[in-house]
Amino acid sequence: MGAIIVTGSAGLIGSSAVRLFADQGYTVVGIDNDMRAYFFGEKASTQFMAEQLEEEIPAYRHVAIDIRDYDKLEQCFKDYGKDIVSVVHTAAQPSHDWAAREPHTDFSINATGTLNLLELTRIHAPDSVFIFTSTNKVYGDRPNYLPLVEQELRWELDPSHPYAAEGIDESMSIDQCKHSLFGVSKAAADIMVQEYGRYFGMKSAIFRGGCLTGPGHAGAELHGFLAYLMKCAVTKTPYHIFGYKGKQVRDNIHASDLVACFQEVINAPRVAEVYNIGGGRFSNCSLLEAVQMCEEITGNPMETDYTETNRIGDHIWWISDLRKFKSHYPNWKANFDIQAILKQIYLDITRRERRSS
């Protein structure tokens, strides 16, 4: 059936993509050098997942390449050439807080790494489908200027606003607002993927994700909101809330629902399409609501503390409008809401805790 290259293959979305496409008979080439351990410490390492994929999936080929290393990447592309059906690019430096510590590292991974992959795809596999996991942080803090209404446990959008019913669509400007350095590096990559589509005619899709989550997520304080929150609830670790009274709202999409989107695109590719993707109105919560749900699922009261200062570039309210993607791919639907996601994460964490004890 050909080969699919998945970058960030040991991460949450990457590993879900590996399993999906291997099950369908593809040879899956995973590119991952466990930079997550460098970003967030050994507890966030994804090495265990890389080893698990190699052990469980005969059709999986793991390559520990840094996506900034053009020459080593090129050898991988040469090995598979025009057998490459798709490049699914999920590797990234994913935290806007961390990006400010090492701006050069952040930009070189997110922007230059993406450019490397695009150019090698154009040269060696020009008919393949390039799928890029971007982020809603490309919109910067512009969503924070929407008319918001404070409720008991969450901020909500004024019901008279056009985004209120379905969420924020792709027409929102990404220009002239504060992004965080992470938001800028991902925006550069996002636009570059669009440009390779429009300029060279490459089949490509850009997914501007909200919170991407699910069991197996190596959640850390600076990235992986629901997974880290549930981990704190299970282990009775204090959780720190940054600003907005803890009422900031996020939509959350399960990894398997997102990679199902990738499958739809590979089956019927388009050129330079941009999609806001997340849980939408089907799957969203505020931080305070998520704390309550974690307490209910674990039976543990959570200890939280609060800092008035919010994280730079953080959104007060984000719900993705999924109508564009659904109009292009009407057979897709999300299967997991917040409660289902949190229950799966809880079961996964408790299994891991038992194994390690």
C-alpha positions, 0 to 999 in steps of 0.5 A, spaced: 500 500 500 505 504 500 509 508 506 506 513 510 511 518 514 509 520 521 513 525 525 513 526 532 511 518 532 512 517 539 507 523 541 500 522 542 497 524 535 503 521 532 502 514 535 495 514 534 496 515 527 502 510 526 497 505 529 491 507 524 495 507 518 499 500 520 492 497 521 490 499 514 496 495 511 501 501 510 508 501 512 509 506 517 516 510 518 516 514 524 521 520 525 522 521 533 528 523 537 524 524 544 525 532 544 519 532 549 524 529 554 528 535 553 523 540 553 519 538 559 524 533 563 524 525 563 517 524 566 515 527 559 519 522 555 516 518 549 521 513 549 516 508 552 511 509 546 517 508 541 519 502 544 512 499 544 510 501 537 516 497 535 514 491 539 507 491 537 507 493 530 511 489 525 510 494 519 513 500 523 520 503 522 522 507 527 528 513 525 531 517 531 532 523 526 532 530 528 527 534 523 532 540 523 537 535 520 536 536 513 541 531 510 539 525 515 531 526 513 533 526 506 536 519 506 529 517 509 525 520 504 530 517 499 529 510 502 522 510 500 521 515 495 515 515 491 512 510 495 510 515 500 503 516 500 503 521 505 507 525 510 503 526 517 507 532 520 506 532 528 513 533 531 513 540 534 516 544 540 509 545 543 509 550 549 508 557 548 512 558 555 517 554 553 519 557 547 521 564 550 526 560 554 530 558 547 527 562 541 532 559 536 530 552 538 523 553 538 523 556 531 528 551 528 524 545 530 517 548 528 519 553 522 525 550 519 523 543 521 517 544 517 520 547 511 525 541 511 519 536 510 516 540 505 522 541 501 523 533 501 516 531 500 516 536 494 523 533 491 522 526 493 514 524 493 511 530 490 504 526 489 503 525 496 499 528 501 502 533 506 498 533 513 500 539 518 498 539 525 498 547 526 495 550 532 490 555 534 495 559 537 497 562 530 491 567 532 495 570 537 490 573 543 485 576 538 480 571 541 481 575 547 477 581 544 471 577 543 465 579 547 465 574 553 460 573 559 462 571 565 458 565 568 459 561 575 464 556 572 466 559 565 467 564 560 462 564 555 461 568 548 456 573 548 450 569 544 449 575 539 456 574 536 456 570 530 461 565 533 457 563 539 453 557 536 459 553 533 465 557 535 471 560 531 472 559 524 478 560 519 476 567 517 479 570 524 485 574 522 492 571 525 495 578 524 497 584 528 496 581 535 500 578 541 502 571 539 507 568 544 514 566 540 511 559 539 505 562 536 509 565 531 514 559 529 507 555 528 504 561 524 510 561 520 510 553 519 502 554 517 503 559 512 509 555 509 505 549 508 499 553 505 504 556 500 507 549 498 500 547 496 498 554 492 505 555 489 507 548 487 500 545 487 502 540 493 496 536 496 496 539 503 492 540 509 493 544 515 489 543 522 489 548 527 488 544 533 485 546 540 487 541 545 489 535 543 488 529 548 487 522 550 490 516 553 497 515 552 499 523 553 505 525 556 502 531 560 506 536 563 505 542 566 507 547 560 503 542 555 498 537 555 492 540 559 487 535 561 492 529 561 496 533 566 490 535 570 488 528 571 495 526 573 495 531 579 488 528 581 490 521 581 497 522 584 494 528 589 499 533 586 497 540 587 495 544 580 497 551 579 492 555 575 494 561 571 489 567 570 482 568 568 479 566 574 480 559 572 474 560 567 478 559 561 475 555 556 478 550 551 475 545 546 478 538 547 479 533 541 481 525 542 487 523 538 483 518 535 478 523 532 483 527 530 487 522 526 480 520 523 480 527 520 487 525 517 485 519 514 479 523 510 484 527 507 488 522 505 482 519 501 480 525 498 486 530 498 485 537 497 490 543 496 492 548 501 486 547 506 486 550 513 481 547 518 480 549 525 479 543 529 478 541 536 472 538 540 467 544 538 461 545 542 461 537 542 467 537 547 469 543 551 470 545 558 473 550 563 479 549 567 474 549 573 469 544 570 475 540 568 477 540 576 470 538 578 470 532 573 477 530 575 475 530 582 468 526 580 472 521 576 478 519 581 474 521 588 480 525 590 479 532 592 484 536 588 488 542 591 489 548 587 493 554 587 492 560 583 496 566 580 492 572 577 497 573 571 495 569 565 500 565 561 502 570 555 498 569 549 493 564 552 486 564 550 480 566 555 475 562 550 476 557 545 471 553 541 473 551 534 468 551 528 468 545 525 463 546 519 468 547 514 472 540 515 465 537 516 463 540 509 469 537 506 468 531 509 461 529 511 463 522 513 467 524 519 464 525 526 467 526 533 466 520 538 469 522 544 466 528 549 470 531 555 467 526 560 469 520 555 476 523 554 477 524 562 475 517 563 480 514 558 486 518 561 484 516 568 484 509 566 491 509 562 494 513 568 492 508 574 494 502 569 501 506 569 501 508 576 500 500 578 505 498 573 510 503 576 509 501 584 
